[in-house]
Amino acid sequence: MSMVVKGMMIGLSIAAPVGPIGILCMKRTINQGRLYGAVAGLGAATADGIYGLIAAFGFDAITSGLVAQQMWIRLIGGLFLCYLGYQSFRASAADANMEPRMSRNAAAAYITTFLLTITNPMTILSFLGIFAGLNIMQSSTADSVTLVLGVFAGSMLWWLFLSVVIGAIRQTLNARAMRMINRISAFILLAFGVYSLYQVFSS
């Protein structure tokens, strides 16, 4: 049970900081409801679980490959963020309650956050640092599997909490407020995307 708790704490610590994934999940919840926010969070939690699995079992070849190709991975992630920000601007300009057709699909909500999370190679380095600091990488196979399941559960717990809280706030918003939130989230997503691209071309 201690490994489950450790995994959940790691998952929460990785998921909780506000970034483009958090902004996107909140935006999904506000525009489309708790279900879409939770599904989007599930995509992020899945990616966290995969990275946790790679770190826990010491797949050095995969880790080295991800780090070696991080420029291209960041480039793809940055362009994707810019695209999402552009789509959000289009949605807010047309109708605060309308999202592009693609984002109405629950599978698209899942895939979007999964791809954004998995295209951040710094996530795997975060897991490696935490696991090494807690001496987890020396654990048995059973403990490692339990830990990774805890990471997924902790990450998903955060996204469920976020979608419930934002879903409650959603009930108090009028069309004007939702339109403003759409524009703000679009700006933030674009800012994250531009910053990611800047890091790629300045390195």
NORDAHU-V63687 format. One record per residue. N is the residue number from 1. OMEGA is omega in degrees with one decimal (* if undefined). BURIAL is I if it has 16 or more other C-alpha atoms within 10 Angstrom, else O. Layout:
n = (N	N)
omega = (OMEGA	OMEGA)
burial = (BURIAL	BURIAL)
//
This chain:
n = (1	2	3	4	5	6	7	8	9	10	11	12	13	14	15	16	17	18	19	20	21	22	23	24	25	26	27	28	29	30	31	32	33	34	35	36	37	38	39	40	41	42	43	44	45	46	47	48	49	50	51	52	53	54	55	56	57	58	59	60	61	62	63	64	65	66	67	68	69	70	71	72	73	74	75	76	77	78	79	80	81	82	83	84	85	86	87	88	89	90	91	92	93	94	95	96	97	98	99	100	101	102	103	104	105	106	107	108	109	110	111	112	113	114	115	116	117	118	119	120	121	122	123	124	125	126	127	128	129	130	131	132	133	134	135	136	137	138	139	140	141	142	143	144	145	146	147	148	149	150	151	152	153	154	155	156	157	158	159	160	161	162	163	164	165	166	167	168	169	170	171	172	173	174	175	176	177	178	179	180	181	182	183	184	185	186	187	188	189	190	191	192	193	194	195	196	197	198	199	200	201	202	203)
omega = (-179.5	178.8	176.4	-179.7	177.2	179.8	179.6	178.8	177.4	178.9	178.1	-177.7	179.1	-173.4	-168.5	-178.4	-177.0	178.2	-178.6	179.2	178.4	178.4	-178.3	179.3	177.6	179.3	177.1	-177.5	-178.1	-175.8	-170.6	177.2	-174.9	-176.2	-179.4	176.4	179.3	178.9	176.2	177.2	177.9	176.7	178.9	-179.7	178.0	178.4	176.7	178.9	178.6	178.6	176.3	177.9	179.5	-178.8	-175.9	-176.7	173.5	177.7	-173.0	-178.1	179.5	-179.8	-180.0	178.7	179.0	-179.9	-179.0	-177.6	-173.6	178.4	179.8	179.2	178.4	178.2	178.7	179.6	179.6	177.7	179.5	177.5	177.8	177.9	-179.7	176.7	177.1	178.6	179.5	175.6	178.1	-178.6	-178.3	179.0	-177.6	-176.0	-176.6	-177.5	-176.6	174.4	172.0	-173.3	-178.2	-173.8	175.3	-179.8	-178.9	178.8	178.7	177.9	178.7	-175.4	-178.4	-178.0	176.2	-178.3	180.0	-179.7	-176.5	178.6	174.4	-175.9	178.2	179.0	180.0	178.3	176.5	178.7	179.6	179.6	-179.6	-178.4	179.0	180.0	179.4	-179.4	-177.1	-174.7	176.7	-175.5	177.4	-179.5	-179.4	178.9	180.0	177.7	178.7	179.4	-178.8	176.2	176.3	176.7	179.1	-178.4	179.8	177.6	-178.8	177.7	178.6	-177.4	175.6	177.9	-178.9	-178.1	178.1	-178.6	-179.6	177.1	177.4	178.1	-177.7	-177.3	-177.0	-174.3	173.0	-176.3	-178.7	179.8	179.6	178.0	179.1	179.0	176.9	-177.6	178.8	179.8	177.2	179.1	-178.7	178.8	177.0	-179.8	177.1	-179.8	179.9	178.8	177.2	178.5	177.4	178.6	-179.7	-172.1	178.8	-178.0	*)
burial = (O	O	I	I	I	I	I	I	I	I	I	I	O	I	I	O	O	O	O	I	I	I	I	I	I	I	I	I	I	I	I	I	I	I	I	I	I	I	I	I	I	I	I	I	I	I	I	I	I	I	I	I	I	I	I	I	I	O	O	O	O	O	I	O	O	I	I	O	O	I	I	O	I	I	I	I	I	I	I	I	I	I	I	I	I	I	I	I	I	I	I	I	O	O	O	I	I	I	I	O	O	O	I	O	O	I	O	I	I	I	I	I	I	I	I	I	I	I	I	I	I	O	I	I	I	I	I	I	O	I	I	O	O	O	O	I	I	O	O	O	O	O	I	I	I	I	I	I	I	I	I	I	I	I	I	I	I	I	I	I	O	I	I	I	O	I	I	O	O	I	O	O	O	O	O	O	O	I	I	O	I	I	I	I	I	I	I	I	I	I	I	I	I	I	O	I	I	O	O	I	O	O	O)
//
